[in-house]
Amino acid sequence: MNVRELIDILNDQPPDAEVELAVIAPVETDSDDITVDRYPVDGVLPWTDDDDDDGGLVIWLIGGEEDDVDLFLDAIEQDAT
């Protein structure tokens, strides 16, 4: 999904609605059972994707357990200096 598509989707939503990340993952590798973890969006991080052949810019929506997000953002800040 590109930024324009996300903006279009969000424009159709109530402006005071909460935005969350929903991470869906299998409970076990060979199982049809899934788990859904929900997190508030705590930040937005522009990222140059080294794995992309184009070296394109991607936008990460950051969310997770508060302590983990704080540690991640602190580590990113230190790497940027």
N, C-alpha and C positions, 0 to 999 in steps of 0.2 A: 504494500500500500504506500502511495506517496503522500506527501504532506497535503497537497491539494485535495486528494480524496478524503483524507481524514477531516480536514476543515469542512468539506461539504457535508459529511456525515454529522459532524458536531453542530453545524449550523441549523440542522433540523431538530435539534434537541433543546429542551428548556435551558436557558442560560444559567439557572441556579442549580442544575443537576450535578451531582457528584460524579467525578470521573475516577474509575478504578481500573487497575490491571487485573485481568483474570488469566491465570496461567493454568492451562489444562495439560495434564501429564498422565501417562499410564501409571497405575499402582505398581504393577510388575511388568517386565518386558513382554512376556507372552500371554498377557491377560487383556480381556476387553474392559476390565474395570479401570476407571479413571478417577483422578482427584482434581479438584479445582481449588486453587489458592487465590484469594482476592487480596489486593493491596491498593492503597491509595497511591496516586501519582505524586511523588515527592519532588520530581525535577525532570528536566529535559536536558539531554546532553547531545550536542552535535558530535559525530564520530566519523572519522575517516576509516572506512572498512578496508583493511589491508588484504583481506581474503577475496575481495571483489576485484575481478580483472580490470574493471574501470577505475578502481581506487576511489569509488564514489562516496559521497557524503551520505551518511545515514543519521537518522535522529532516533536516539534511544529515549523512551519514556522510562524513567527510573522509579522503581517502587520496590518495596520489600519490608522486612522487619526493620524498624526504625534504627536500631543500633547497627545493623548490617549496611543500611543505606548511608548512614553517617560515616562509617569506616570506608566504604567504597568512594564516596565523594571526597573524603580527606585524602585518600590514596591518589585519586585522579588529580587533585589540586597539587599534590607534591610532585607528581610526574610532570606536570605542566611547567613547573619552575625550574 
